Amino acid sequence: MSAQAHPIAPLDALVDGEAQRFDVHGHRLAVVRLGDDVYVIGDICTHQDISLSEGEVDAETGHIECWKHGSSFSLATGEPDVFPATRPVPVYRAWVDADQVFVEIDDPEGTP
C-alpha cells in the first residue's frame, strides 16, 4: 500500500462548522471544516451503517454526532466518546494547498 494525495474540493466550498460527504477513490468520507482546519474521517458510524456527515458538528469539542443513536466521534482521533458506538472511525490526513483541500488515502500498490 502507498499513500496517495487526492483533491476533495476548494476550501471555500466547505461550509464552516458543517460536515459534507465525499466519495474519494472508493472511500466514503465525512469532511468537516472548522475555520482554517479541515478534518476527514470515515463517514460510516461504527455502530450502524449511518452517514456521519448528516450529523451535528460540535466545533467547541471537535466532535461529530451520529444523528441516529447519538454516538459522538472525535474529528482528530476518530474515537467514540458516547455510546452506543465503541469502535473508532478511520481518520485521514487532510491539508490545504493553494485553497484546495487534499486528503491522503492508502491505495493498493499500482492503483492510479
C-alpha positions in Angstrom: 0.0 0.0 0.0 1.1 3.5 -0.7 -0.4 6.8 0.4 -1.8 9.0 -2.4 -3.0 12.6 -2.2 -6.5 13.2 -3.6 -8.1 16.6 -4.1 -11.5 16.9 -2.4 -12.8 20.5 -3.0 -11.8 24.1 -2.8 -11.7 25.3 0.8 -14.4 27.9 0.2 -16.7 25.2 -1.0 -16.7 23.6 2.5 -19.2 25.2 5.0 -17.5 26.1 8.2 -18.8 24.1 11.1 -20.7 21.5 9.0 -19.9 18.1 7.6 -20.1 17.1 4.0 -19.8 13.7 2.4 -17.4 13.0 -0.4 -16.6 9.7 -2.1 -12.9 9.6 -2.9 -11.2 6.7 -4.6 -13.6 4.1 -3.1 -13.7 5.7 0.4 -16.8 7.3 1.8 -15.6 10.3 3.8 -17.1 12.9 6.1 -15.2 16.2 5.6 -15.5 18.9 8.3 -14.2 22.5 8.1 -13.6 24.3 11.4 -12.2 27.7 10.5 -9.0 27.1 8.5 -8.7 23.5 9.7 -10.1 20.5 7.8 -10.8 17.1 9.3 -11.6 14.0 7.3 -13.0 10.8 8.9 -14.8 7.7 7.7 -18.4 8.6 7.0 -19.9 5.4 8.4 -20.9 5.2 12.1 -19.3 2.1 13.6 -22.5 1.3 15.5 -24.7 1.1 12.4 -24.5 1.9 8.7 -25.4 5.6 9.2 -23.8 8.6 7.4 -21.9 10.7 10.0 -21.9 13.7 7.5 -25.6 14.0 8.2 -24.9 14.5 11.9 -24.2 17.6 14.0 -20.7 19.0 14.4 -19.7 20.5 17.8 -17.0 23.0 16.9 -16.1 23.6 20.5 -15.2 20.0 21.3 -14.2 18.9 17.8 -16.7 16.1 17.6 -19.4 14.9 15.2 -22.6 13.2 16.4 -24.4 10.4 14.6 -28.0 11.6 14.2 -29.5 8.1 14.5 -28.4 7.0 18.0 -26.3 9.8 19.3 -22.8 8.3 19.2 -20.1 11.1 19.1 -16.7 10.8 17.5 -13.6 12.9 17.8 -12.7 14.5 14.5 -9.0 14.4 15.4 -8.8 10.7 16.6 -11.9 9.0 15.3 -12.5 7.7 18.8 -16.1 7.5 20.1 -16.9 9.1 23.4 -20.6 8.4 23.6 -22.3 5.0 23.4 -23.6 3.0 21.6 -20.6 3.1 19.3 -17.4 1.5 20.8 -15.1 1.3 17.8 -13.3 4.3 16.2 -13.9 5.5 12.7 -10.9 5.9 10.3 -9.1 9.3 10.3 -7.4 10.6 7.2 -4.7 13.2 6.9 -6.0 16.4 5.3 -4.4 19.7 4.3 -5.0 22.8 2.2 -2.7 23.8 -0.6 -3.4 26.9 -2.7 -7.0 26.9 -1.4 -7.6 23.3 -2.5 -8.3 20.6 0.2 -6.5 17.3 -0.2 -6.8 14.0 1.6 -4.2 11.2 1.9 -5.6 7.8 1.4 -3.7 4.5 1.4 -4.2 2.9 -2.0 -3.2 -0.6 -3.1 0.1 -0.7 -5.0 -0.2 0.1 -8.6 -3.5 1.9 -8.3 -3.5 5.3 -10.1 
